[in-house]
Amino acid sequence: MPQTSIRIDTTDFDVAVEYDRLCQSDSGAGAVVFFVGRVRSDNEQQQVEALELQHYPGMTEKLIEKICDQARQRWSLRNISLVHRVGQLIPGEQIVFVGVSSAHRTDALESAHFIMDYLKTEATFWKKERRAGEAVWLEQRHSDHRARDKWQS
């Protein structure tokens, strides 16, 4: 039975544990694909000291469920595992894990890409960077919207 696991947490995640969750009791998955996003040490040609992520509890999870449901409607997927961290993170720390399993690689590859593109634009996360002691709220990037829009055609 296909499963979707969504977790928003302040603590770090273990990629091996998340990978195992995708494969758990599922010998029919011929492809497992995952993406791990990390905090960059620089942004807009400035050093990043920290990244703070905030979310709207309850609403954020529902939006992520909707994104995963849309991916399931488009591709033949088995398991989905998504972990997104919130709170204050420093450069090099993991932010997000998006993983999918499928019988075939194309479904797994495309759906992971789709989920990440929609996650960047549709889920209610707010990001604030600390640079040179100042806090800067980050706007969504036009490139993220273009990436999401390519799935709409």
C-alpha positions in Angstrom: 0.0 0.0 0.0 1.6 3.3 -1.0 2.4 5.7 1.8 3.1 9.4 2.2 5.1 10.6 5.1 5.3 14.4 5.8 7.2 15.8 8.7 8.0 19.4 9.6 10.6 19.5 12.4 13.2 21.6 14.1 15.6 18.6 14.4 17.9 17.3 11.6 17.0 14.2 9.6 19.0 11.1 8.7 19.1 10.6 4.9 19.6 6.8 5.4 16.6 6.6 7.6 14.5 8.5 5.1 15.8 6.2 2.3 14.9 3.1 4.3 11.4 4.6 4.9 10.9 4.8 1.1 12.0 1.2 0.6 10.3 -0.3 3.7 8.4 -3.5 2.8 8.2 -2.5 -0.8 10.1 -4.9 -3.2 8.0 -3.5 -6.1 9.9 -0.2 -6.1 12.5 -0.3 -8.9 13.4 3.3 -8.5 14.1 5.5 -5.5 14.9 9.1 -6.0 15.6 11.8 -3.4 16.7 15.4 -3.1 18.4 17.0 -0.1 18.4 20.8 0.1 21.0 22.5 2.3 21.7 26.0 3.7 24.1 27.8 1.4 27.0 29.8 2.8 26.3 32.7 0.5 23.3 34.3 -1.2 23.2 37.4 -3.4 26.9 37.7 -3.1 26.8 38.0 0.7 27.9 35.6 3.5 25.0 33.9 5.2 25.4 33.5 8.9 22.1 31.7 9.5 18.7 30.9 7.9 15.5 31.0 9.9 12.5 29.1 8.5 9.0 29.7 9.8 5.8 28.0 8.7 2.1 28.1 9.3 1.4 24.9 11.3 -1.4 22.8 10.0 -1.8 24.8 6.9 1.7 24.0 5.7 1.2 20.2 6.1 -2.2 20.4 4.2 -0.5 22.2 1.3 2.3 19.7 1.2 -0.3 16.8 1.2 -2.0 18.5 -1.8 1.3 18.7 -3.7 2.0 15.0 -3.0 -1.6 14.1 -4.1 -1.0 16.0 -7.4 2.2 14.1 -8.0 0.4 10.8 -7.4 -2.3 11.9 -9.9 0.4 12.5 -12.6 2.8 9.6 -12.0 2.6 6.1 -10.8 4.2 6.4 -7.3 4.6 4.1 -4.4 6.0 5.9 -1.4 6.7 9.6 -0.7 8.7 10.9 2.1 9.1 14.6 2.8 10.9 16.3 5.7 11.2 20.0 6.0 13.0 21.7 8.8 12.1 24.9 10.5 13.8 27.1 13.0 17.3 28.5 12.8 19.9 26.7 10.6 23.5 27.5 9.8 25.3 27.0 6.4 25.8 23.4 5.5 22.8 22.1 7.5 20.1 20.1 5.8 16.8 21.9 5.2 14.6 19.5 3.1 14.4 15.9 2.1 12.0 15.0 -0.8 12.0 11.3 -1.7 9.8 9.1 -3.9 9.7 5.5 -4.9 8.2 4.1 -8.0 8.3 1.0 -10.2 10.2 3.0 -12.9 12.8 5.7 -12.8 11.0 8.3 -15.0 8.1 8.5 -12.6 10.4 8.8 -9.6 12.7 11.4 -11.2 10.0 13.6 -12.6 7.7 13.5 -9.5 10.6 14.4 -7.2 11.4 17.4 -9.4 7.7 18.4 -9.5 7.3 18.1 -5.7 10.3 20.2 -5.1 9.2 22.9 -7.6 5.8 23.2 -6.0 7.2 23.0 -2.5 9.3 26.1 -3.2 6.3 28.2 -4.4 3.1 26.7 -2.8 4.0 25.7 0.7 3.7 28.3 3.5 7.3 28.7 4.5 9.0 32.1 5.2 12.7 32.5 5.2 14.9 35.1 6.9 18.6 35.2 6.4 21.1 36.8 8.8 23.9 38.5 6.9 26.5 40.7 8.5 24.4 40.8 11.6 21.2 42.0 9.8 18.1 40.1 9.2 16.7 40.0 5.6 13.4 38.4 4.7 13.7 36.5 1.4 11.2 36.8 -1.4 10.3 33.9 -3.6 12.5 33.8 -6.7 11.1 34.3 -10.2 13.1 31.2 -11.3 11.2 29.1 -8.8 7.9 30.2 -10.3 9.2 29.5 -13.8 10.2 26.0 -12.7 6.7 25.4 -11.2 5.0 26.9 -14.3 6.6 24.4 -16.7 4.5 21.6 -15.0 1.3 23.5 -15.8 1.6 23.1 -19.6 
